[in-house]
Amino acid sequence: MRRPLTTVHCLLLTSFLFLLFSCTPTPQAPLQTSVLFYRFEPSAFVEYSADFQPAKEIPFSIPLSCGLNNTFSAPVGKYLLIELNCPNGQTVLFLDTSTSLRAGSESGSVTQPITDSDSHFLAWTSDGKAAYLKVDSLGTPKIIRAHTDGTRSTLPITEFTYDLSPKPDSNDFTFTLSRGLGQGSELWLAQRDGKDVQQLFADQLNYISFARWSPDGGQIAFIKTPDSQTPFTVGELWVIPSTGAQGGTFLADVDTGHGYAANWSPDGTRIAFVKRENPEDENANQSSGALISNIYVVEVESGKWTQITKLTEGHAETPLWSPDGNTLAFNIVVDGRMEVQIADLLTGEIRSLITGSTCCPAWMRK
């Protein structure tokens, strides 16, 4: 004969069921992909969905006397970092792209993490919750980590640092430094928030530019820029083991001096880069307006490259991969006019999403 449940039994069963269901992970909604860029007239950040349909606009006016340098999306999350060129130096802002605003209303969506000196963007942390910045470049330079919640900390790495790259899914990062013209550059690995460092690579003849980890953390790609007084020239795209072991692989000649990074595809098999098409033109060594360049993609394993854009005048700028690896977004500049374009790598189609002057595409995952 089955004994009836007592009050104590009922309480124990209820508690067990509560613990069981409270420990069950809540399914996470998949991250949504969008592409966002700046439209100059009327001024706003314009966001398009993953299938390139208009999603929303965020009004934003560039402050008087400042110019838009670039934008950098967090690896994951709602924040976009805006870098401006202003009379007192470069300035960075955090934009909360989840905010839906009425025209003319911007309060609450934009914050300025550094207000007492210049600030230069180096990289986002891999979790997208903070940005590494170089601040007070003309005073007492230092490298800081500025969080989107307003907190910040100073990292114990050298003031000669000019580039930084976080290791995927890690707190480790590389930083690149130069001690001056004619002294080349060095690439270092930092662990424990920069308390432990070790040199990975050094080059006495070149600046190591835009060192970037492969998505699996096994390799590092960078551009070698000749250590000279020529402002714009031709460099080399290399890949080395992330352990800093001897060797490495030369992949392609690339444009250097203009600040165009080479970027890994999300699956780590390809790298997109900018190639200068008129390397023999002395004017292009001195004037960015004389540059003719296009975007290419190189397969890391085979070294085979494919031309994406086919400009015969003007130039293309840093290519940025969509999270699915099927699309590149980039600026092109022809006759002094800048426009954001996207290239479908499956079909070869290249197009603009809107007419008018636009700048600075950024892929968002939030």
Buried (B, 14 or more C-beta within 10 A) or exposed (E): EEEEEEEEEEEEEEEEEEEEEEEEEEEEEEEEBBBBBBBEEEEBBBBBEBEBEEBBBBBBEBEEEBEBBBBBBBBBBBBBBBBBBBEEBBBBBBBBBEBEBEEEEBEEBBBEBBEEBBBBBBBBBBBBBBBBBBBBBEEEBBBBBBBBEEEBEEBEBBEBBBBBBBBBEEBBBBBBBBEEEEEBBBBBBBBEBBEEBEEBBEBEEBBBBBBBBBBEBEBBBBBBBBBBEEEBBBBBBBBBBBEBEEEBBEBBBBBBBBBBBBBBBBEBBBBBBBBBBBEEBEEBBEEEEBBBBBBBBBBBEEEEBEEBBEBEEBBBBBBBBBBEBBBBBBBBBEEEEBBBBBBBBEEEEBEEBEEEEBBBBBBBBB
